[in-house]
Each structure stands twice: as structure tokens, then as C-alpha cells.
Amino acid sequence: MRAHTRAKETLVTRLLFAAFALMLSVGFAHAQAVQGVEIHEFGTYTEGPKVHVGWTRNGLAKSGVYGVDLVESTQTIVARLGVSFGFRYTVKGKRPGAPLIVTIASKMPAPGVFAPNGSVPFTSDEETWPVTVGQDSFYLWTFGKRSDLVPGIWTFEVWIDGQKYAEQKFNVILPPIAGLANEKESGA
């Protein structure tokens, strides 16, 4: 029985060492691999199925998305429930295929947005994502509830190892009100 326990301890030690070595290699890949971040496209998107993968710093759900397609290339976003907007980007570097972690910092205009069940709005948030050098990645924001529909300049920044490499800004506007639009057209 004692030999079995020692074998388990050795296996656990090896697994912990492997996990530690992987974390060090990802950190090393950051320092050695990153030459820049290129934003390829931006605008509104359709998305396929989502898979919940965690939470942002302020408690918003993070989701992996499949089947992302550009609908319109624009920096002006009409705030409507269900609209997804964001950008496609690639981390450039000397070691294509190297794994690394990016942080996406989101900055929303006042009064800010609320986390689910939150009572205090916030105007900034951040989340981390694993990416691969040389491969396309996406960042999307979807207006999921009425309190998300905040007009103004929204900024998304891509950070790696404490350094900002790219940013994308969007001007979020409220949709025109049908009655008001009709009055203006008729000269009222």
C-alpha cells in the first residue's frame, strides 16, 4: 500500500511540475514571441453557438463562440438587444503557434453597465483569453440586456504582459425613435 501511495505522490509531483513548466513556458512565449497585434476587421457580427467559459473581473459571463461572421464593417454601432460588435485580431510574433494569454480591457461610457444581479454600474472591465501567435482571434460584445445599451465611445484594448498592443473604438448610438423620425421627415 505504501508503494502505491508513493507512486501517487510521484505522479502528483510530476503533474504539478509539468503544470508549473507550462506556465513558465507561456510567460516565456509572451516575452519572446510578441511583435504586435493587428486588428483585421471590426464591426457587427453574427455568432453561432456559445459555450460559457468563465467570468470577467466584474462578473460578466465569458463565452467561447463558434461561427463568427462579419455583418457590417463599421465603427458606429446602433445599440439594440442582440447586436454583437467587436473585432478580429492576430498576435504577430517570431514564434507562430506559441500559446499566450491576452487581456482585453473594455471601457464603456458613463453611466456604465451592470453585471447580472449587480447593483452598481461599472465603466471598465477586463478578461483574459488564451490565444496562439499567428492565428486569428475575435473579441465580441453582445447587447444582452437593456442596461447594456449605453451610447458613447466604447473602447476595447488588447494587452499582453502589461503592455497595450492595440485598441478598437466604437461609437455606440441609440436607435432613432420611429415617431420622432417621422416628424422630422414631415417638417413638424
PyMOL commands that set and color helices and strands:
alter all, ss='L'
color gray80, all
select helices_A, chain A and resi 2-33+146-148+178-186
alter helices_A, ss='H'
color red, helices_A
select strands_A, chain A and resi 34-46+50-55+61-65+69-72+76-78+84-93+99-107+124-132+136-142+152-160+163-173
alter strands_A, ss='S'
color yellow, strands_A
deselect
rebuild
show_as cartoon
